[in-house]
Amino acid sequence: MVEKLPLSKRLPKRHTWTEAAFRVRVQEWARTIGVQPTQVHLRAMRRKWASCSSRGRLTFDTGLLARERGFGDFVIVHELLHLRVPNHGKLFKSLLSVYVPGWERWRLKKA
């Protein structure tokens, strides 16, 4: 009989984040982009991976902790860019392409 390991033990390290490592990554990207979120929260979200309030509060879905780091970086950069550009227009997409080349491969909608 094969014992099933918990998801955290089955995923390769490159596919997992700790909450602390995720928060550090948000701050690293914030410095790179030149923005400063007022708050960073992680909580379970049903319909989206993250959100950004007009007051600079970023909220990320805890499900990101088990996702590939490249996808996590994309979501982090996407939300941080909203601190500079509040819409998804040409400027937003151009900046996203600078920081995350090939970002189009990632989908933001939850499956």
N, C-alpha and C positions, 0 to 999 in steps of 0.2 A: 504494500500500500504506500502511495506517495503522499507525503505530508505537504499540504498547501501552506506556503509561506504568506505572511501578510504582504499587501501590495508594496509597502515601503521596503521590504526585503527583496522583492522580486525585481523591482525596477533598477536598471543600472544607475550608478551615482550621477551620471550626466543628466539623468532625467528627473532628478529630485532636488528639491530645495528645502532647507529648513526655513522657518519663518524669519529667523535672524539673518540668514544669508540673503533672503529675498529683500528684506528691508535695507540691508547694506547695498544691494544691487540698485535699488531705487535711488538711494543717495548718490551712488557713483554716476548713474545716468543723469540725475538732476544737476550735478556739478558739470558734467560734460555738455549738457544742453544749456546750462546757465539759468536754471530756474530753481525755485525753492518752494516745494509744497508746504502748506501750513500744517497739514496732518496726513498721515499715512495709516490706513486701516486695512485689515484683512478680515473678511467675514464670508460666510457662504452666501452666494448670489445665485438666483435661479436662472435669470435670463441673459446675463451678460458677464463678461470676464472682469470688467472694471468700470469705474465711473470717476468723473472729475467734476467737482462743484465749482461754481463761480467764485467761491471764496478760497479755492486752492486745496480743498480736501480731496485726497485720492483714496478710493476704496477699491481693493482688489479681491477677487474671489479666491477663497482658500484652495479651490481646485487647481489653481495655477501651481501650487507647490508640488504637485505630482506630474506636471507637464514638462515637456522638453524645454530646456533653458532658452533655446532660440526663440520659442514661442513666448516664453515669459519676458524676455528682453523686448520683443515686439510690443507686447501689451504695455509694459512699463513705459517705453518710449512714446507710444501712442498717447497714453494718458498725460505724460509730462508735457508733450507738445501742446496739449490743450491749454496749458498755462500760458502759452504764447499766442496760440491761434485757436479760438473757440469753436471753429467749424471744421469741416472736412474738405475745404476748397483746394484750389491749386497750390497755394502756398503751403498748406498743411501737408499735402501729399509730397510736395518737393522736399520739404524738411524731413519727412519720414523716410524718403528715398536716400537722403544723405546719411542718416543715422542707421537705418536698417535696409541696406540694399536688398532688393528682391522681396520686400515686405508683402507683396501681393499674394504670395503663396500661403500666407496665414489667413485664416478666417476668424473674424471676431465673434460671429454668432455661435452660440453654444449649440451643439448637436442634440 
